[in-house]
Every structure is written in structure tokens, then in C-alpha cells.
């Protein structure tokens, strides 16, 4: 019998002159060869596809948190206040999340990011709201699920979030998260990354050329 793993541990990607593109549409502004050169000791313990998958999970975490917070707020309070709270949570974590990369939290985000669990959560909450006759909350919950899952909220606020990232971080968000994961993996396995600063300069060169 084939055992299906609970989590997808690796992500598919393609290496291009403009950097790495993953199957989820995430762009990392560094070539595969350069990353492997700068962090070779880390990849002896965790391969690059695994670290890219971890970065994708973290980059999706603002949407993940908002998706779980919205139904909880709808059950507990005023529908419009719940929607506003979920949006504020999304924006706050989208801006600040790249600076708080944490390996232990990745497991939590992996679980919360699973679409079947999200569908079950919304089905239960929306059913309860429908039984209670709270149709405003039901509509907000259904609309919020669609807007968040389809990435419409992300696209709507992308200019604002990117502007905040440029003022806070030395690298684009995807590269900032990957760098954080590389640093924490190096700490876990007690290896040094003396070339990481040079990788950051290469990322900036690639970023400006493509701009």
C-alpha cells in the first residue's frame, strides 16, 4: 500500500537567467547555481527544493492566518468587525512576516494551509451561521473565502505591501524569507554561511536588472 505523506516536502521549480520560478508562481531572484554555491553546507542537510517549499508556505502565511481568523471572528462578533480584523491581520502579517521567519511555526502553517481543512472549517462555520439565520455573516464568510483563496486580496493590496517591504527589508519578500530560512537552517545544523552577503548583492543586481 502506498503511503501518501501529510505534507508535500519539496516544490518544483525552474532555474532561469532571471532567477528561480516555482510551480506556485513564486520568484526568487537568485540562480540555483549561485544559491548552492553560497549555502552548500546547508544543502547537505536540507535540499534546495525543501527550503523553497518552506519559503512558499511562509509567504502564504498571511492568507492562511486570515482564512482561519475570519470564520472565528464571524462566530464570535460583529460580521463587519470580523472582516475588518481579518483584513488587518492579513496586511500586518504580510508586511511583518518576512522578518519573523521561524522554523517551528512552519509546521503550524503547513497544517493550516491545507485546503481540505480550510474547506471543512468554512463548511462548519457557514452552516452554523446559516442555521442561526445570520445571513450577513454567511455572505461575508463565503465572500472572504473566495477573495482569499483566489488571491484577489493579495493582488488588491500588493502595491501597498510591496511599498512597505521596500522600506523595511534589504531584499524582496521572497528572497528575504529564503535568506531567513537559510540562516536558521545554518544555525540548526551548526554550519557557517560566509558567502550569504555576496548572495544578497547578486540578488539585488538581478532585481535591478529585471526592473
N, C-alpha and C positions, 0 to 999 in steps of 0.2 A: 504493500500500500504506500502510495506517495504521500509524504507529509508536506503540507503547504505551510511555509513559515508565516508567523503572525505579521511580520514587518518585511517590507522589501528593503534589503540591506544595501543594495547598490543602485546607482542610477546610470542610465545610458547617456552618453554624450558624444559629441563630435568635436575634434580639435581643428580649428581654422586659424588663418593668419590674424583674425580679429580677436581670438581668444577661444574659450570653451563654451559651447552651447549644449545645454542638456535637453533631454527629451521633454522636460516640462516647460521649456522656453526660458530658462534662466541663463543669463550671460555672465560669465566670469572673464575678466579682462586680462587673462594670462594664458600663455600656451601651456599645453600639457608637459612638454619637454622642460620648460622653464620651472614649473612647479615641482616636477620630480627632481630637478637638479637642486633646487633650494631646500627641499624638505625630504630628501631621500631617506634619512634615518627614520622619519615618522612613517613613511610608507612601508617600511619593513614590518610594522605592527598593524597598520590600518591602510588598505589600498585607497588610491585616489577616488574610485567610484563610491566607496563607502563614505568618505568625507564629503563628497559632492551631495550625496543623498542626505546627509545630516544637515548640510547647509540649506538645502531645499526645504527641509522640514522646519528649520528655524525661520527662514524667510516667509513661510506660510503661516507662522505662528500668530501674527496679528489677526488674520482672518479666522484662524482656528479659535482663538480666545473669544472673538466677537460672536462667532457662531454658537458657542456654548453659553455665553453670557446672556444673549438676547432672550431665549426662552425662559431662563431662570428669572430674569427681570420681569418678563410678562406675567409669570405666575405670582411674583411677589409684590408688584406695584403697578403704578400707572403706566399704560402702554406707551405713551409718548415719552415718558421719562425713561422707560426701559430701552426704547430705541435710541434715545439720545445718549444714554450711558454706554450702550454697546458701541456706538459710533465714536465716542470719546476714548473708550478703551482701545478700539482699533487704531485710531490715529496716534494715541500716546505710545502704544507698543510698536507701531510701525516706525515711529521716529526714534524711540529709545532702544528698541530691541537689539539692533546690531551691536550696541555697546555692552550688552549683558549676556553674551553667548555663554551658555552653561551646559556642559555635557550631561550632568544628571537630569536636567529638565528635558533633554531631548526625548527620553523615554515617555515622559508625560505627554509631550506634544505629538509624538508618534501615535499614541493611543487616541488622543482627542482629534487627530487629523483623519482618522479612519472614517470614510464616508458612510459605511453601514451603521456605525454607532451614531453618527450625526443624524441620519435619517430616522433611526429609532427614537432618538431623543426628541426630534421635532414632531414625529408622529404621535408620541405620547402626550407631549405638551399641547399641541394643537388640538388633539382630541379632547383633552380636559377643558381647554378654553371653549371649544365648540359645545360641549355638554353644558358648561356653565352659561352659555349664551353670550360670551364676551367676544363678539364678532370683530370689534375694532382690534383687539389684541390678536385674534386669529389672523386677520388680514395683515397686520404688521409683522407677525411671525413668519407667515408664508412669504411675504414680500422680502423680508430681511434675508431669509434663507436663499432665495433666488438671487438677490443682489450680491450676497457674499460669495456663494458657491460659484457663480458665473464670473466672478472677478470684476463686476461692474463698479463696486465701491472702490476697489483698488485703482481702477482706471480713472475714476472721477477725481480722486484725491492724489493721484500720482504726482502732478506738478508741485503740489504743496509739500508732500512728503519728501520728494527729491530735493527741493529747495532747502528743507530743514537738514537733510543728510549732508548737503554740500557745506553747510555752515558748522556742522558738528563733527564730521568724520574726514579723515585724510583720504579715504578711498570710497568708491561707490559701494552701496549697501551689500551687494552680493560678495564682493571681494573683502569687505570689512568682516563679514560673517565667516567667510572661509579662512581668513587670516586668524580670527579668534579661535576657530576650531583647531587650526594647525598649532597655535601656541598652547592650547590646553591639552592637545594630544601629546605635544612635546613634553609638557610638564608631567603628564600621567606616566609616560614611558621613560622619562628622565633622559631626554636627548636634547641637544642644542640645535638652534636654528640660526647660525651666524649669517646666513645669506638672505634672511627674510626681509631686511631693509632694502636690499637690492631688488628683490621681487616686487616690493611696493613701488619702487621707482619705475620698473618696467611696466607695471600695471598703469601707472599714471601716463606714461608715454603712449601706451596703446589707447587709453581713454581719450587723450587729447587728439591723437591722430584720427580716430574714428569720429570725433566731434567735428 
